Structure formats: C-alpha cells, structure tokens
C-alpha cells in the first residue's frame, strides 16, 4: 500500500475542559485577568507576569493562561509541572505548566479560588 499523497495534518492537542463540547452547556466567560504575581514550582518562587481567562463550566471554574518570566535552565524541568500561581491580589490557583520556554509558559488552571 502506498502512502497517501497528502499525509493527515497533526491533530490539535485536547485541553482538559476544552475538548468536545457537543451536547454540553456552553462555557461562560467569567473574566480575563493580567498582572504581576509569583509562580511557586519545583521548590522555587519566581516573579511572573500573567494573563489568564476564567470560564464557568456548570459548577466548575476552568481556564487557561500564559506567563512571562525567567525560566532559563529550568524550562525542561518545569514542563508538565504542577505549580501554584499567586495573583497580584493574593488569590492562588493550582496550575499545570505547558509549553515552557526560557522566557515564558502556558498553563492550564486545575482549580481557581
């Protein structure tokens, strides 16, 4: 069997809480936030700038965001790491770090509050 002329495009990664919404209530955008905070991960604290979006999924609050910070030399170790993000107002949320690079990362919120 010969390979197809056009290979299938890579499938987009499914984000927890943001997968197929078919047959489910729509997500309700609660708010977008940005500011300066602290990331607590792998036994270290780092100052970060953050941008995040929170959504209601029925009785759950879910969301995603991005960080700007100095992760030089730690990016690989932080990939997939569970961490705590302390926001400018002191609120804290559990996050999972994704796509960590030397100057920033994306994150998935595990729980808000």
C-alpha positions as CSV (number, residue, x, y, z in Angstrom):
1,X,0.0,0.0,0.0
2,X,1.4,3.4,-1.0
3,X,1.4,6.3,1.5
4,X,-1.2,9.0,0.7
5,X,-0.2,12.0,-1.3
6,X,-1.2,14.3,1.5
7,X,-0.5,13.0,5.0
8,X,-3.1,13.8,7.6
9,X,-2.4,17.0,9.5
10,X,-1.4,16.6,13.1
11,X,-4.3,16.6,15.5
12,X,-4.6,19.5,17.8
13,X,-3.9,18.7,21.4
14,X,-7.0,18.3,23.5
15,X,-7.0,20.6,26.5
16,X,-8.8,19.4,29.7
17,X,-12.2,21.0,29.9
18,X,-12.0,22.4,26.4
19,X,-12.4,19.2,24.4
20,X,-15.6,18.3,22.5
21,X,-18.4,20.4,23.8
22,X,-21.1,18.6,21.8
23,X,-24.2,18.0,23.9
24,X,-22.8,20.1,26.8
25,X,-23.7,23.5,28.1
26,X,-21.6,26.3,26.5
27,X,-18.7,27.7,28.5
28,X,-19.5,31.1,30.1
29,X,-16.6,33.5,30.1
30,X,-16.2,34.9,33.6
31,X,-13.3,37.2,33.3
32,X,-9.8,37.9,31.9
33,X,-7.1,39.0,34.2
34,X,-3.5,40.2,33.9
35,X,-1.0,41.3,36.4
36,X,2.3,40.5,38.2
37,X,2.4,37.6,40.5
38,X,4.5,34.7,41.8
39,X,4.9,31.2,40.5
40,X,5.7,28.5,43.1
41,X,7.0,25.4,41.3
42,X,9.6,22.7,41.9
43,X,10.5,24.2,45.3
44,X,11.2,27.7,43.9
45,X,9.4,31.0,43.7
46,X,9.7,33.1,40.6
47,X,8.2,36.6,39.8
48,X,6.0,36.3,36.7
49,X,3.6,38.4,34.6
50,X,0.4,36.5,33.9
51,X,-2.6,36.7,31.6
52,X,-5.5,34.3,32.2
53,X,-9.1,33.7,31.1
54,X,-11.6,32.1,33.5
55,X,-14.7,30.2,32.4
56,X,-17.6,28.6,34.1
57,X,-18.4,25.0,33.0
58,X,-21.5,24.4,35.1
59,X,-20.4,24.2,38.7
60,X,-16.6,24.3,37.8
61,X,-14.3,27.2,37.2
62,X,-11.8,26.3,34.5
63,X,-9.3,28.3,32.5
64,X,-6.0,28.8,30.7
65,X,-3.3,31.4,30.6
66,X,0.2,32.4,29.9
67,X,3.2,33.5,31.9
68,X,6.2,35.8,31.2
69,X,9.1,35.0,33.4
70,X,12.7,33.8,33.5
71,X,12.8,30.1,33.2
72,X,16.3,29.8,31.7
73,X,17.8,26.5,32.7
74,X,14.5,25.3,34.3
75,X,12.2,25.1,31.2
76,X,12.6,21.4,30.7
77,X,12.2,20.5,34.4
78,X,9.0,22.7,34.6
79,X,7.3,21.2,31.6
80,X,4.1,19.4,32.8
81,X,4.8,20.5,36.4
82,X,2.0,21.2,38.8
83,X,2.5,24.6,40.4
84,X,0.8,27.4,42.3
85,X,0.2,30.8,40.8
86,X,-0.2,33.6,43.3
87,X,-2.0,36.5,41.7
88,X,-1.4,40.2,42.3
89,X,-4.4,40.4,44.7
90,X,-3.1,37.4,46.7
91,X,-5.6,34.8,45.2
92,X,-3.9,31.5,44.5
93,X,-4.7,28.8,41.9
94,X,-3.3,25.4,41.1
95,X,-1.9,25.2,37.5
96,X,-0.2,22.8,35.2
97,X,2.6,24.3,33.2
98,X,2.7,23.6,29.4
99,X,4.9,24.7,26.6
100,X,7.6,26.0,28.9
101,X,10.3,28.1,27.3
102,X,13.1,30.2,28.7
103,X,11.0,33.3,28.7
104,X,7.5,32.1,29.5
105,X,5.0,29.3,29.6
106,X,1.3,28.5,29.0
107,X,-0.8,26.9,31.8
108,X,-4.0,25.1,32.4
109,X,-5.8,26.0,35.6
110,X,-6.5,23.0,37.8
111,X,-8.7,24.9,40.3
112,X,-9.4,28.5,40.9
113,X,-10.1,30.2,44.2
